Amino acid sequence: MRVSRIDEIDIEAAAARLRGVAHRTPVLTSSQLDQRLGGRIFLKAENLQRMGAFKFRGAYNRVSTLSPAEQAAGVVTSSSGNHAQALALAARLCDTRATILMPSDAPASKRAATRSYGGEVVEFDRYTDDREALTAALAEKLGATLVHAYDDPSIISGAGTAGLELVEETGELDALLVCTGGGGLLAGCGLAVRARYPDTRVYGVEPVASDDWQRSLAAGRRVRVDVVSTVADGQQLATPGELNFAVARDLLAGILTVTDDEVVDAMRFLFERMKLVVEPSGASALAALLAGKLDVRGLRVGVTLSGGNIDAGRFASLVQP
C-alpha cells in the first residue's frame, strides 16, 4: 500500500476530477450553536452532497480513473448504504456497472436508492458472514474491479476533498471532528487539513457500540471488536481500515465516542435549530461536541456532517421526544 504517497497532491488531483461533478457543499454556522459551546463552529454539510453523503467524492474519484477494460468489466463493493449508493451513481456517470453486497438489515431506503442509481444489490448477513471474503469472491467471479468502501487510496483522496473545501472557506481551524467508520473521511480530511494547517487537532468520532478506532489507537495497532447494534449503522464496523489507520494514526489528537442517545440529540438539534436532516452516522461528530466530549471554548472548530440518507419514518421515530 502506498501510504507515504497519499498526500495533499492526491487530494488536490481528486478535487480537480470532482469539480463540476460533485457538489461543493456549504459550510454552515449557527449562532445558537456557537453560544452553547463557546466557540466558533463550522459544519461541513455533506448531507447535501450528491446521493446524500460524502461517499460520492471517493467513489467518483476511483471510478473515473478506471481503464477502458476495467470500465467494461464493472465494479464491485460491499456497503451498508452510502458507499453503495455512491458507487452505483459514480458507475452510472462513468458508463460502467456496479454490483453491491449490502447487509440484509441495511435501511430499506438505502437499498432502494442504490437500485435506483442502477446498482445490482446482493444481500449478506453482517453479523455472521465475512463481507471481505464474499466481496473478493464476487469480484473474481465477475472479473470486476473491487472498490473498497474506505480502504483505498483513491477513496481516501476523494473523501479528503471535503476537508480541503472546508478550510478553503474557513481558514485555520483549532480542531476538526470527523465522523468515523472505516476511516476514509477521517484519513482524507486529516491529511487535507493538516497539510494546510499542521497545528489543527484532528479527532475521529465513533459510536460507543463500535469503538474499534479508540481501542486501536490506544493499542497502537488495529484492534477488532464485536459488531453490536447501534443507530449509527454506517459506523458499525469491527476494525479500522488498514490503509486508513496507517494514514490517520499519526494525524490524530484522539478518538471520541458517543452513545445512541447523544447521536439522536444531535440529529434533533440539527433538525429543530438548523432545519437539516442528518442520518445518525452523519451526526456523530456534532454529537460529541453537544455532549461535552471536547472543550471547544474560544476555539474555531470544523465538524463533518457526513450524510443525510435516512427515510422519513425512521427519522421521525428517532427524533420525536
Secondary structure, DSSP 8 states (H G I E B T S, - for coil): --GGG-SHHHHHHHHHHHTTTS----EE--HHHHHHHTSEEEEEEGGGSGGGBTHHHHHHHHHTT--HHHHHH-EEEE-SSHHHHHHHHHHHHTT--EEEEEETTS-HHHHHHHHHTT-EEEEE-TTTS-HHHHHHHHHHHHT-EE--SSSSHHHHHHHHHHHHHHHHHH---SEEEEE-SSSHHHHHHHHHHHHH-TT-EEEEEEEGGG-HHHHHHHHTS---------S-GGG--SS--HHHHHHHTTTEEEEEEE-HHHHHHHHHHHHHHH-----HHHHHHHHHHHTTSS--TT-EEEEEE-B----HHHHHHHH--
